[in-house]
Amino acid sequence: MHHSSTVNIILATYNGSKHIRKQLDSLLEQTYPNITIYIRDDGSTDDTVRIVEEYIAANTTSKKIVLLGQEGGNLGCPGSFYRILEECGAADYYAFCDQDDIWYPDKIKWAVARLDKEAKKETPCVYFSAYEYYTEDGKFLRHSPPQKKRIGLTDVLYYTPASGFVLVFNEAARQELILRVNPGKELHDRWLLRGAACLGTVVYDPRYTAAHIRHPDAVTVEDSGNSSLLQSFLKNEIGGTAMTDSKKYLRHFQKTFWGKLTKSQQKTLALFTARNTLSRQIKKFFYPKRLRARLAGEAAIRILFLIGKI
């Protein structure tokens, strides 16, 4: 394959000294050569920055590593990722990267091949792939759930089919979905996927391209069966603010892109962002399209519609 397409890896770090070496090694071992790794640290108090500087000094690969400044202070997630996208140089494609995962060697090569084939330069396009879950000590947990080949608006209303670290997207997505608008505080992966689903295309690759490391405090009921998962969904989503936030983010998305949406997309968003009435709650409860990949998540969202939580 040709290696003319340029790729910027967007890596936001914060107190990641325990894991960052393995991640950086996996980036430098990518079989695709035309890569620049942009790193912004968000105010770490450990050795993260020193380790990054070590890698910059020792790097003899074809890839470049650029450590950006910390202007703006601690921006958190997704703010730090967005700041990197504002400050980095232009490229054909961009790949979000977390500090504590491990990328498989062909991850970027496979993404570029699909994007070169399917992405139109003037239209936002987001690629994502399957991935695997592992514990810190290398024990396999599970695969990411299978996804549709094509993702539409209803697939990204109350569900994120992919985590940020497997997203690779084109310059049109960077410009139209992030730089020219205010993405707000919704997580970067859902915002970008929803935007591309509405205004462009989303491409799914069923091959596993990375290991997502689940740390001891993050190995949760998500890694168990449907019954426990349903209980967890209901507990978190009835008692917490996740669903209130979700509706707020949907309204922000609706306001940001309303004039560019199709009539069908406008109608769908209008239903899910409008103030609750009994008739709307029932209409959402019986909405004909699936909204989440896992059965427990789907059951939970329908219950939340019925009781008027969202």
Sequence and secondary structure as in RCSB ss.txt:
>XXXX:A:sequence
MHHSSTVNIILATYNGSKHIRKQLDSLLEQTYPNITIYIRDDGSTDDTVRIVEEYIAANTTSKKIVLLGQEGGNL
GCPGSFYRILEECGAADYYAFCDQDDIWYPDKIKWAVARLDKEAKKETPCVYFSAYEYYTEDGKFLRHSPPQKKR
IGLTDVLYYTPASGFVLVFNEAARQELILRVNPGKELHDRWLLRGAACLGTVVYDPRYTAAHIRHPDAVTVEDSG
NSSLLQSFLKNEIGGTAMTDSKKYLRHFQKTFWGKLTKSQQKTLALFTARNTLSRQIKKFFYPKRLRARLAGEAA
IRILFLIGKI
>XXXX:A:secstr
    S EEEEEEESS TTTHHHHHHHHHT S   EEEEEEE   SSSHHHHHHHHHHH  SS EEEE   TTS  
HHHHHHHHHHHHS   SEEEEE TT EE TTHHHHHHHHHHHH  TTS EEEEEEEEEEETTS EEEE     SB
  GGGGSS  SS GGG EEEHHHHIIIIITS  TTS HHHHHHHHHHHHSEEEEEEEEEEEEEE TTT  GGGS 
HHHHHHHHHHHHHHSSHHHHHHHHHHHHHHHHGGGS HHHHHHHHHHHS   HHHHHHHHT SS   SSHHHHHH
HHHHHHTT  
